[in-house]
Amino acid sequence: MNSVLRELVELGSGLVTLGTAGQVVPSWTLQQACRNGELVRVLPEVFVAAHLVGGRPGAPVLSRLDPAISRRAALAWADGYGALSHLSALAVWGLRPEVVGDLVHLSAPASASLRTRPGVIVHRRRGLAIEPPQVIVRRGLTVTRLEQALVDSWPTMPPPDRRALVIRAVNDRLTTPKRLSAALELVPKLIDRAALRHLLAQLADGCRSPLEIWGHEHVFTGPGMPAFRRQVSVRVGRRLV
């Protein structure tokens, strides 16, 4: 591989774009590196070092990369016109494990020219601006806000998993039921929207686990039960319990 190109790939932690390389080396150097099996094209104008490609043969090249690299590659391809969203954003927020083979989810404005490709799903959204407050930078990656990512991902996950993620996000103080409810109001046609709205109402009432939700619905309700004052805050020293 051309020494200058090799240095660019190393500086990019195994990733280089045509635009970056074209500033310092002629275009044929990229073509030659691909022919020699040193670089692999994963998306238009985005290349990675060949030794980083593993995973299941036959799968899209992007899906055969380590998730951290596949997400960087997708953002490099989006070139500022998209942000990681849905399940990909939840992984960046630390709520989902990173698994080789996962599709990368990007959200982009309706006017953007990005289209779904092998290994990456593009969600086009009217009114989306790839800038704060709608998106932020977390761990060096442009992502949708946590509340939006949780709402967007709700229909794609099995019921136990999606409930657990929302409960965990609230318990870890990454978000609040109020902020999640505000994000939900922006998606009136969300699949199984009523279930998420009901869960958020339970969390707003103070429930913080599936067991507490079960007790809230089946134990402390019913005919003849008195009016309870639920989840009373008690200050112990500097701690609020």
N, C-alpha and C positions, 0 to 999 in steps of 0.2 A: 504494500500500500504506500502511496505517496506519503512522505514524512510529514508534510504540512497537514494533509488530510487526517493522518493518524493522530496528530496532536489535537485536532479539532474534535475527533471522536472521543478521545480520552477526556478532554475538557468537558464534553457533554455527557460524561459517564456512560459512554457507549452509544450515544444518540447524536445524529447530525442531520440538519435539514439542507435542502438544495440551496435555499437562500443564504444560509450561513456559509456553506462551502463555496458558493459562487462568488463570494467577496474576495476570496484569497487563492482559489485554484480553478483551473478550467473545468468545464462540465465533464469532459471525457475522463477525468480522474475518478469521479464517482462511478461512471459506467464501467470503468476498468476494475475498480474494487468490487463491484457487484459480479462481474464476469469471473473474477478470481475467487469468488466465494468468501470475500473478506467482509463485505457489507450486504445487508438484505433490506430491500424496500418493504416497509410495513404498511405505509399509507402514501398517497401521492406526495412526493417531495420530502418524505421522511424516511430515514435509513437508520438501521442499528447494526452494531457489530455482530457478525454471524454467530460467534460463540455464545451469544446471549439467547439465541433461539432454541428452545427446548420443547417441552410439552408434547402433546399428542400429534404425531404426523398426520397430515391431512386437514388439520384444523387451520383456521385463518392464522396467518403469521402473527398478527397482533395478539391473538389469544394464546400463543405459545411463549409469550414473554413473561417475565416476572411482572406481577401487577403494578408495581411501582414504575417500571419502565413503560408498560403499555399505556398507563394514564398520562405520563409525560409525552409519549409519542402522539397520543390523541390530541392533547392540548397544543402541541407544536403544529400539528396539521390544522387545527382550528384557527391558529394564528390570531388569537385575540377575539374571535367571533363566537366562541363557545366556552362553556364552563362545565366541569364535571358535575353530574347531577344524579338523582335517583340512587340506586344501590352503590354506584361508584363514589358518590359524595359521602354516603354513610360510611364507607370504608375509610375515606380520608378523615372523617370525624371520629374514627375509632370505634364505631358501633358494630361493624361487621368484619369478619376475618378476611384477609386477602388471599385469594385462591387463584392459582394459575388456571386459565381457561375462562374466567369470568368475562363477559362482555363489558366493554366500556360504554357508559352512558354519558352523553353530552347534551346539554340544553343550549339552544341557540335562538336568536331572534327570528321571527317569521321571515324577515327580509334577507337573512343570511343564505349563502349559496351552499352551505354544508348539507350533505345528504348521507343517509345511513350507508355504511359499507361493511364488508366482512370484518367482524370483530368489534365494531363500534356502532351504537344505536344513537341516532341524532333525534332529539325531541325538539320540534320547532314550537316556539311559544310567542304569541302576540304580546307586545308590551315589554318583553324581557330586555333589559339593558345589562351588558356585561361590565358592570361597574357597581360599586357600593351604592345603595345598601342591598341590592338584589343578589349580588355575588360578593364573596370576599376571598382573600388569599389565606390558605391554611396549609402549613407544612410546605410552603412554596408552590402550592397548586391553586388554581382558580376554581372555586366550588360554589354551588348554590348554598344558601343559608340552610342550617340544620332543619329548621321547621319546614321549609319547602321540600327538602330532600325526604324527610319522613312522610310528608303528605303524598308526594309523588310516588314513593315506593310502596305505599300501603296496599294497592291492589295486586302487586306483583309477588307478595310474600305469603306463605301459609299463615293462617290466623294466629297460631301460638307464637310464631316468630315475630310477626309484626307487632303484636301486643307487647311482647317482651322488650322490643327495641324502644318503643315509645315510653314504656314504664322506666326503663333504664336511663333514657335520656333525661327524663324528669328527675329521677332519683339522683343522678350524677350532677344535677344542677346545670346541665348544658342548655336547657330550655325550660319553659313553664307551660302548663295547660293553656293559659291565656294566650301566649304567643302562638302555640300550635293551633288553637281555635281560630285566631286571626288568619293564619296561613290557609286553614281549611276553608274559610269563607271565600277565598279567592278561586276555589276549584269546585264550583257548584255541581259539576257532573262527574265527580270522582266515583269510581266503582266502589260499592260497599261503604259509602260515605257515612251512612247512619251508624255503622258499628264504630267507626273512629270517633264520631261526635259523642257517642255514648261513653266510650272509654275516656275521652277527655273530660266529660262531666264527672265521671267517677274520680279521676285524678284531681280535679278541681275541688271535690268534696273532701280530699285528704287521703284517699287510698294510695298506697305506695307499693302494693304487691298483688299478685293474683289471689292470694289467700285473703287479704283485706278486702279485695273487690267481692269475693265470694261471701264473706261475712256481711259486707255492706248490703248485698242484694238478698241474702237468704236468712241471715240471723237477726239483724237489727231492724227488720222491717216486718210488717204484717199486722193483722188486727190486734188491738189491745196493747200494742207496744207504746211506751211513752215517747215524748219528743226528746231526742238525745241532743246533747251538745257534743259534736264530733271533733276529734283532733284538736284538743285544747293545747295551746302553746304554753310550755313551762320553761322559765329561765332558771338554769342552774349555773351559778357563777357567770361566766361569759358565754356559756353555751345555751342555745335555744333548742329544746327538745320537743 
